[in-house]
C-alpha cells in the first residue's frame, strides 16, 4: 500500500493525527519490504548488458532467454490478494526501460530474419513458429503494453512505440493492427508541451504534491521535452508515410498531416511533399507495371499469330508436296497390257485380208501423227522404282498418321507386343510351323503339276 498525500490531507488534524501516523508507518514498512524483494536497478542493467553481449555474438536463443525474465511478470511472488508481481522492467528507470524493450524487439527482429531451417534448429519448431506468429499477428504490441505499462497504451514510451511500429512494418502480415495501435497511442497519449515557464511551474507544484504518477510520465520521464517532440514527429512519420500508405489510405494520410497539431508549418509542408512524391512514385510504378504487362500480352499475341502463320505455311507446303507426289505417281503409272490383252481376241477373229489391205493398213499406220508414240512396256527397273516409291509413300503416310494420332502408335505397339507374346508360346509356334509346312507342300505340288502341264 502506498502513501496517498491527497487522501490524508482531507483529514482534520485533531481527529486523524493518530490514523495518519499509523497509515504512514504501515506504508513505509510495506514499501521497504516490497523493495527488498524486488531486483535492483543495477541487476537489471547487468542483465541487460549480458543479453546485449549475447545478441552481438549472434547467440539469439541465449540472448532471448536472458532478457525474458526482465520483461515477464512473475507469478511466484504473488501477494495475499493473488495479484501477480509485475515485470522487473516496470520499476526500472525510463532510459533502462527503453533499452530493455528495444533490445527485446531487436532480438525478435533478428529471429524473424533467420531462414526457417536455421530458426527451427536454433529454437525448435514450436517455439520458432510461436515467436514468428506473435510478431506477424501484432500480438507483441499487446505484450509490451500489458507487461511493461500496466495495460495503459498511452503510457508506452515513444521510442518503444517507434520500435514496435518498425518491427510490424517489416514482418506483419497486414498493417491493419499496426494502424490501429498507432491510432490508439496517438489518441491516448498527451501532446508534448514545450512551454518552459509552464513546465517550471508544474515542477514546483509537483514537489509539494504526492499525487501518484505513472513511471513513464511526469517530469522524470521527459514527456514534454524536445526529444519527446522529435519522437512524436517520428511516430507521425511512420503512421502517415508508411503504415497508412501500405493500407492504401492516401487521402486520409494527407488530411491527418494537414490537421496535426504536432507539426509546424515547415514540417507539415515537408510531410505533404514527401507524401506527394511517394504517391507519384507509386503511380509511376503502377504505370510501368501496366505497360510491362501490356507489352507481355502484345508479345504473347504476336507469338500466337506467328505460330498460326507457321502452321498454315507448313500445312500449305505439305499439301503441295502431296499434290506433287500424286501427280508424279499418276504420271508414272503404266498400263500393264490390259488394252493389248483386250485387242488380241479381236485380231484373232478378224478375217484375213489381202496383201493390199495389209499394205493400206501399214500405210495408214505410217501416216499416223508422229507426236503420239507407242507406249513401250515398262522394264523391270521401272517397275521396281514404282514399287519402291509406293512403299516409301506408304511409310510416310503411316508416319504422318502416327504423328497425328498417337493412340494408333500405342495400338500398333500393343499389337506387336501381343504377336511377340503369342509367338513366345511353344504350342502356337508348332501350330504355325505345321500350317506353313502344309501350305508350302500344296504350293510345291501345284508348281510341279504346272511344270508337267507346260511340258506336255
C-alpha positions as CSV (number, residue, x, y, z in Angstrom):
1,X,0.0,0.0,0.0
2,X,1.4,3.4,-1.0
3,X,1.0,6.6,0.9
4,X,-1.5,9.0,-0.7
5,X,-1.0,12.5,0.4
6,X,-4.2,13.8,-1.1
7,X,-6.2,11.4,1.0
8,X,-4.5,12.3,4.3
9,X,-4.8,16.0,3.6
10,X,-8.6,15.7,3.7
11,X,-8.5,14.5,7.3
12,X,-8.7,17.1,10.1
13,X,-5.5,17.5,12.3
14,X,-7.4,16.7,15.6
15,X,-9.4,13.7,14.5
16,X,-7.0,11.9,12.3
17,X,-3.5,12.5,13.8
18,X,-3.1,9.0,15.1
19,X,-4.7,7.5,12.0
20,X,-2.4,9.4,9.7
21,X,0.7,8.4,11.6
22,X,-0.5,4.7,11.5
23,X,-1.1,4.8,7.7
24,X,2.3,6.4,7.2
25,X,4.2,3.8,9.2
26,X,2.3,1.0,7.5
27,X,3.1,2.4,4.1
28,X,6.8,2.9,4.8
29,X,7.1,-0.7,6.1
30,X,5.2,-2.1,3.2
31,X,7.3,-0.2,0.7
32,X,10.5,-1.3,2.4
33,X,9.5,-5.0,2.3
34,X,8.4,-4.8,-1.3
35,X,11.6,-3.0,-2.4
36,X,13.8,-5.6,-0.7
37,X,12.1,-8.4,-2.6
38,X,12.5,-6.7,-6.0
39,X,15.6,-6.8,-8.2
40,X,17.7,-3.6,-8.0
41,X,18.3,-1.3,-10.9
42,X,21.9,-2.4,-11.1
43,X,20.9,-6.1,-11.5
44,X,18.5,-5.0,-14.4
45,X,21.4,-3.1,-16.0
46,X,23.7,-6.0,-15.6
47,X,21.3,-8.5,-17.1
48,X,20.7,-6.0,-20.0
49,X,24.4,-5.8,-20.7
50,X,24.7,-9.6,-20.6
51,X,21.8,-10.0,-23.1
52,X,23.3,-7.3,-25.4
53,X,26.6,-9.1,-25.5
54,X,24.9,-12.4,-26.3
55,X,22.9,-10.7,-29.1
56,X,26.0,-9.1,-30.6
57,X,27.7,-12.5,-30.8
58,X,24.6,-13.9,-32.6
59,X,23.7,-16.2,-29.8
60,X,20.0,-15.4,-30.2
61,X,18.5,-18.2,-28.0
62,X,20.7,-17.3,-25.1
63,X,20.0,-13.6,-25.6
64,X,16.3,-14.1,-25.6
65,X,16.3,-16.4,-22.6
66,X,18.4,-13.7,-20.7
67,X,16.1,-10.8,-21.5
68,X,12.8,-12.6,-20.9
69,X,13.0,-12.5,-17.1
70,X,13.2,-8.7,-17.2
71,X,10.0,-8.3,-19.2
72,X,7.9,-11.2,-17.9
73,X,5.8,-10.9,-14.8
74,X,6.5,-13.5,-12.1
75,X,3.6,-15.5,-10.6
76,X,5.8,-16.8,-7.8
77,X,5.8,-13.6,-5.9
78,X,2.1,-13.0,-5.8
79,X,0.7,-11.1,-2.8
80,X,-2.0,-12.1,-0.5
81,X,-4.7,-10.8,-2.9
82,X,-3.4,-13.1,-5.7
83,X,-2.0,-10.2,-7.7
84,X,0.9,-11.1,-9.9
85,X,4.2,-9.3,-9.3
86,X,4.8,-7.0,-12.3
87,X,7.8,-7.4,-14.6
88,X,11.1,-6.0,-13.3
89,X,11.4,-3.7,-16.2
90,X,8.3,-1.7,-14.9
91,X,10.4,-0.5,-11.9
92,X,13.5,0.5,-13.9
93,X,14.3,4.0,-15.0
94,X,13.0,5.4,-18.2
95,X,16.3,5.0,-20.1
96,X,16.8,1.5,-18.8
97,X,13.2,0.5,-19.6
98,X,13.6,1.8,-23.2
99,X,16.9,-0.1,-23.6
100,X,15.4,-3.4,-22.4
101,X,12.3,-3.2,-24.6
102,X,14.3,-2.1,-27.6
103,X,16.8,-5.0,-27.1
104,X,13.9,-7.4,-26.9
105,X,12.3,-6.1,-30.1
106,X,15.6,-6.2,-31.8
107,X,16.2,-9.8,-30.9
108,X,12.7,-10.7,-32.2
109,X,13.5,-8.9,-35.5
110,X,16.8,-10.9,-35.8
111,X,14.9,-14.1,-35.1
112,X,12.3,-13.5,-37.8
113,X,15.1,-12.7,-40.3
114,X,16.5,-16.2,-39.9
115,X,15.9,-18.9,-42.5
116,X,13.1,-21.3,-41.5
117,X,15.5,-24.2,-41.2
118,X,18.0,-22.2,-39.2
119,X,15.3,-20.8,-36.9
120,X,13.8,-24.2,-36.2
121,X,17.2,-25.7,-35.5
122,X,18.1,-22.8,-33.0
123,X,14.8,-22.6,-31.1
124,X,12.8,-25.7,-32.0
125,X,9.9,-25.8,-34.4
126,X,7.1,-24.9,-32.0
127,X,8.9,-22.1,-30.2
128,X,10.2,-20.6,-33.5
129,X,6.7,-20.7,-35.0
130,X,5.3,-19.1,-31.9
131,X,7.7,-16.2,-32.0
132,X,7.0,-15.6,-35.7
133,X,3.3,-15.7,-35.1
134,X,3.5,-13.3,-32.2
135,X,5.2,-10.7,-34.4
136,X,3.4,-11.2,-37.6
137,X,0.0,-11.1,-36.0
138,X,0.9,-8.0,-33.9
139,X,0.5,-9.7,-30.5
140,X,3.9,-8.4,-29.4
141,X,2.4,-4.9,-29.1
142,X,-0.2,-6.1,-26.6
143,X,2.6,-8.0,-24.7
144,X,4.6,-4.8,-24.3
145,X,1.6,-2.8,-23.1
146,X,0.4,-5.4,-20.6
147,X,3.8,-6.4,-19.1
148,X,5.6,-3.1,-19.3
149,X,3.0,-0.4,-18.9
150,X,0.1,-1.9,-16.8
151,X,-2.1,-2.2,-19.8
152,X,-2.2,1.6,-20.5
153,X,-1.4,2.2,-24.1
154,X,-0.8,5.9,-23.8
155,X,2.0,5.4,-21.3
156,X,4.2,3.4,-23.6
157,X,7.5,5.2,-24.2
158,X,7.6,6.9,-27.6
159,X,10.9,5.2,-28.5
160,X,9.4,1.8,-27.8
161,X,6.4,2.7,-30.0
162,X,8.7,3.6,-32.8
163,X,10.5,0.2,-32.5
164,X,7.2,-1.6,-32.4
165,X,5.8,0.1,-35.4
166,X,9.0,-0.5,-37.3
167,X,9.0,-4.2,-36.4
168,X,5.4,-4.6,-37.6
169,X,6.2,-2.8,-40.8
170,X,8.9,-5.2,-41.6
171,X,7.2,-8.5,-40.6
172,X,3.5,-8.1,-40.0
173,X,1.1,-9.9,-42.4
174,X,-1.2,-6.8,-42.5
175,X,-0.7,-3.3,-41.4
176,X,-4.2,-3.1,-40.0
177,X,-3.1,-3.9,-36.5
178,X,-0.2,-1.5,-36.7
179,X,-2.5,1.3,-37.8
180,X,-5.0,0.6,-35.0
181,X,-2.3,0.5,-32.3
182,X,-0.7,3.7,-33.5
183,X,-4.1,5.4,-33.6
184,X,-4.8,4.3,-30.1
185,X,-1.5,5.5,-28.9
186,X,-1.8,8.9,-30.6
187,X,-5.3,9.3,-29.2
188,X,-4.5,8.3,-25.6
189,X,-1.1,10.0,-25.1
190,X,-0.8,13.7,-24.4
191,X,0.6,16.2,-26.8
192,X,4.1,17.4,-25.8
193,X,4.1,20.8,-24.2
194,X,7.2,22.9,-24.8
195,X,6.2,25.9,-22.8
196,X,9.2,26.2,-20.4
197,X,7.6,28.6,-17.9
198,X,4.6,26.3,-17.6
199,X,6.8,23.3,-17.2
200,X,8.8,25.1,-14.3
201,X,5.5,25.9,-12.6
202,X,4.3,22.4,-12.9
203,X,7.7,21.2,-11.5
204,X,7.3,23.4,-8.4
205,X,3.8,22.2,-7.8
206,X,4.8,18.6,-8.3
207,X,7.4,18.9,-5.5
208,X,4.6,19.7,-2.9
209,X,2.1,17.2,-4.3
210,X,2.3,13.5,-3.6
211,X,-0.1,12.5,-6.4
212,X,0.9,9.2,-7.8
213,X,2.3,9.3,-11.3
214,X,2.9,6.6,-13.9
215,X,6.6,5.6,-14.2
216,X,6.6,6.6,-17.9
217,X,5.0,10.1,-17.4
218,X,5.9,13.2,-15.4
219,X,8.9,15.3,-15.1
220,X,11.4,12.4,-14.8
221,X,10.1,10.8,-18.0
222,X,10.7,13.8,-20.1
223,X,7.3,13.6,-21.8
224,X,7.3,17.3,-22.7
225,X,10.9,17.7,-23.9
226,X,12.2,18.5,-27.4
227,X,13.4,14.9,-27.6
228,X,9.8,13.7,-26.9
229,X,8.6,16.0,-29.6
230,X,11.0,14.6,-32.1
231,X,9.9,11.1,-31.2
232,X,6.3,12.1,-31.7
233,X,7.2,13.5,-35.1
234,X,8.9,10.2,-35.9
235,X,5.8,8.3,-34.9
236,X,3.7,10.6,-37.2
237,X,6.1,9.9,-40.0
238,X,5.8,6.2,-39.6
239,X,2.0,6.4,-39.3
240,X,1.3,8.8,-42.2
241,X,4.1,8.0,-44.7
242,X,4.4,4.2,-44.1
243,X,1.5,2.5,-42.4
244,X,-1.4,4.4,-44.0
245,X,0.2,4.1,-47.4
246,X,0.6,0.4,-47.0
247,X,-3.1,0.3,-46.3
248,X,-3.7,2.5,-49.4
249,X,-5.2,5.4,-47.4
250,X,-3.6,8.3,-49.3
251,X,-6.3,10.8,-48.7
252,X,-6.6,10.1,-45.0
253,X,-2.8,10.5,-44.6
254,X,-2.9,13.9,-46.4
255,X,-5.8,15.0,-44.2
256,X,-4.1,13.8,-41.0
257,X,-0.9,15.7,-41.8
258,X,-2.9,18.8,-42.6
259,X,-4.7,18.9,-39.3
260,X,-1.9,17.6,-37.0
261,X,-1.2,20.0,-34.1
262,X,2.3,18.4,-33.5
263,X,3.7,19.5,-36.9
264,X,4.6,23.1,-37.6
265,X,4.2,24.7,-41.0
266,X,7.7,23.7,-42.2
267,X,7.4,20.0,-41.1
268,X,3.8,19.9,-42.4
269,X,5.0,21.1,-45.8
270,X,7.8,18.6,-45.8
271,X,5.4,15.8,-44.9
272,X,3.0,16.8,-47.7
273,X,5.8,17.0,-50.3
274,X,7.1,13.6,-49.2
275,X,3.5,12.2,-49.5
276,X,3.1,13.6,-52.9
277,X,6.5,12.2,-54.0
278,X,5.6,8.8,-52.7
279,X,2.2,8.9,-54.5
280,X,3.8,9.9,-57.8
281,X,6.4,7.1,-57.4
282,X,3.6,4.6,-56.8
283,X,1.7,5.9,-59.8
284,X,4.8,5.7,-62.0
285,X,5.5,2.2,-60.7
286,X,1.9,1.2,-61.5
287,X,2.1,2.8,-64.9
288,X,5.4,0.9,-65.7
289,X,3.9,-2.3,-64.4
290,X,0.8,-1.8,-66.6
291,X,3.0,-1.1,-69.6
292,X,5.1,-4.1,-69.0
293,X,2.1,-6.3,-68.6
294,X,0.7,-4.8,-71.8
295,X,3.9,-5.5,-73.7
296,X,3.9,-9.1,-72.5
297,X,0.4,-9.5,-73.7
298,X,1.2,-8.0,-77.1
299,X,4.3,-10.2,-77.4
300,X,2.2,-13.2,-76.5
301,X,-0.3,-12.3,-79.2
302,X,2.5,-11.8,-81.7
303,X,3.9,-15.3,-80.8
304,X,0.4,-16.8,-81.2
305,X,0.0,-15.2,-84.6
306,X,3.4,-16.2,-85.7
307,X,2.7,-19.8,-84.6
308,X,-0.6,-19.8,-86.6
309,X,1.2,-18.4,-89.7
310,X,4.0,-21.0,-89.5
311,X,1.4,-23.8,-89.1
312,X,-0.5,-22.5,-92.1
313,X,2.7,-22.4,-94.1
314,X,3.6,-25.9,-93.1
315,X,0.2,-27.2,-93.9
316,X,0.3,-25.5,-97.4
317,X,3.8,-26.9,-98.0
318,X,2.6,-30.3,-97.0
319,X,-0.4,-30.1,-99.3
320,X,1.8,-29.0,-102.3
321,X,4.2,-31.9,-101.6
322,X,1.3,-34.4,-101.5
323,X,-0.1,-32.9,-104.8
324,X,3.2,-33.2,-106.5
325,X,3.7,-36.7,-105.3
326,X,0.2,-37.6,-106.5
327,X,0.9,-36.0,-109.9
328,X,4.2,-37.9,-110.2
329,X,2.6,-41.1,-109.2
330,X,-0.2,-40.7,-111.8
331,X,2.3,-39.8,-114.5
332,X,4.5,-42.8,-113.7
333,X,1.7,-45.3,-113.6
334,X,1.7,-47.5,-116.8
335,X,-0.9,-49.8,-118.3
336,X,0.4,-53.3,-117.8
337,X,-1.0,-54.7,-121.1
338,X,-4.7,-54.6,-120.3
339,X,-5.6,-52.9,-123.7
340,X,-3.3,-55.3,-125.7
341,X,-4.9,-58.2,-124.0
342,X,-8.4,-56.9,-125.0
343,X,-7.4,-56.2,-128.6
344,X,-5.8,-59.6,-129.1
345,X,-9.0,-61.6,-129.3
346,X,-10.4,-59.2,-131.8
347,X,-7.4,-59.6,-134.0
348,X,-7.9,-63.4,-133.9
349,X,-11.5,-63.3,-135.0
350,X,-10.7,-60.8,-137.8
351,X,-10.8,-62.4,-141.3
352,X,-7.5,-62.4,-143.2
353,X,-7.3,-59.6,-145.6
354,X,-5.3,-59.5,-148.8
355,X,-1.9,-58.1,-149.2
356,X,-3.5,-54.9,-150.5
357,X,-5.4,-54.4,-147.4
358,X,-2.4,-55.1,-145.3
359,X,-0.4,-52.6,-147.3
360,X,-3.2,-50.0,-146.8
361,X,-3.1,-50.7,-143.1
362,X,0.6,-50.3,-143.0
363,X,0.3,-47.0,-144.9
364,X,-2.4,-45.8,-142.5
365,X,-0.2,-46.6,-139.6
366,X,2.7,-44.9,-141.2
367,X,0.5,-41.8,-141.8
368,X,-0.4,-41.6,-138.1
369,X,0.8,-38.5,-136.4
370,X,4.3,-38.7,-135.2
371,X,3.6,-36.8,-132.0
372,X,1.9,-39.8,-130.4
373,X,4.5,-42.5,-129.8
374,X,3.6,-46.0,-128.9
375,X,3.9,-46.8,-125.2
376,X,6.6,-49.4,-124.6
377,X,6.1,-52.0,-121.8
378,X,7.9,-50.9,-118.7
379,X,11.2,-52.5,-117.9
380,X,12.0,-54.4,-114.7
381,X,13.9,-51.4,-113.2
382,X,10.9,-49.1,-113.8
383,X,8.6,-51.5,-112.1
384,X,11.0,-51.8,-109.2
385,X,11.2,-48.0,-108.9
386,X,7.4,-47.7,-108.8
387,X,7.2,-50.4,-106.1
388,X,9.8,-48.6,-104.0
389,X,8.1,-45.2,-104.5
390,X,4.8,-46.7,-103.4
391,X,6.4,-48.3,-100.4
392,X,8.0,-45.1,-99.4
393,X,4.7,-43.2,-99.7
394,X,3.0,-45.8,-97.5
395,X,5.8,-45.3,-94.9
396,X,5.4,-41.5,-95.0
397,X,1.6,-41.7,-94.7
398,X,2.0,-44.1,-91.8
399,X,4.4,-41.8,-90.1
400,X,2.1,-38.8,-90.6
401,X,-0.9,-40.8,-89.3
402,X,1.0,-41.9,-86.2
403,X,2.1,-38.3,-85.5
404,X,-1.4,-37.0,-85.8
405,X,-2.9,-39.9,-83.8
406,X,-0.5,-41.1,-81.1
407,X,-3.1,-43.6,-79.9
408,X,-2.7,-45.5,-83.1
409,X,1.0,-45.9,-82.4
410,X,0.1,-47.3,-78.9
411,X,-2.2,-49.7,-80.5
412,X,0.4,-50.8,-83.0
413,X,2.9,-51.3,-80.2
414,X,0.4,-53.3,-78.3
415,X,-0.4,-55.4,-81.4
416,X,3.3,-56.1,-81.9
417,X,3.8,-57.0,-78.3
418,X,0.8,-59.3,-78.5
419,X,2.3,-61.0,-81.6
420,X,5.6,-61.4,-79.8
421,X,3.9,-62.9,-76.7
422,X,1.8,-65.2,-79.0
423,X,4.9,-66.4,-80.8
424,X,6.6,-66.9,-77.5
425,X,4.3,-69.8,-76.8
426,X,5.7,-73.2,-77.9
427,X,2.3,-74.6,-78.9
428,X,1.5,-71.6,-81.1
429,X,4.9,-71.9,-82.8
430,X,4.4,-75.5,-83.6
431,X,0.9,-74.9,-84.9
432,X,2.1,-72.1,-87.2
433,X,5.0,-74.3,-88.4
434,X,2.5,-77.0,-89.2
435,X,0.2,-74.7,-91.1
436,X,3.2,-73.2,-93.1
437,X,4.5,-76.6,-93.9
438,X,1.2,-77.8,-95.2
439,X,0.8,-74.6,-97.3
440,X,4.3,-75.0,-98.7
441,X,3.7,-78.6,-99.7
442,X,0.5,-77.6,-101.5
443,X,2.3,-74.8,-103.4
444,X,5.1,-77.1,-104.3
445,X,2.7,-79.8,-105.6
446,X,0.8,-77.2,-107.6
447,X,4.0,-75.9,-109.1
448,X,5.1,-79.4,-110.0
449,X,1.7,-80.0,-111.8
450,X,2.1,-76.7,-113.6
451,X,5.6,-77.7,-114.9
452,X,4.2,-81.1,-116.1
453,X,1.4,-79.4,-117.9
454,X,3.8,-76.9,-119.5
455,X,6.0,-79.8,-120.7
456,X,3.1,-81.7,-122.2
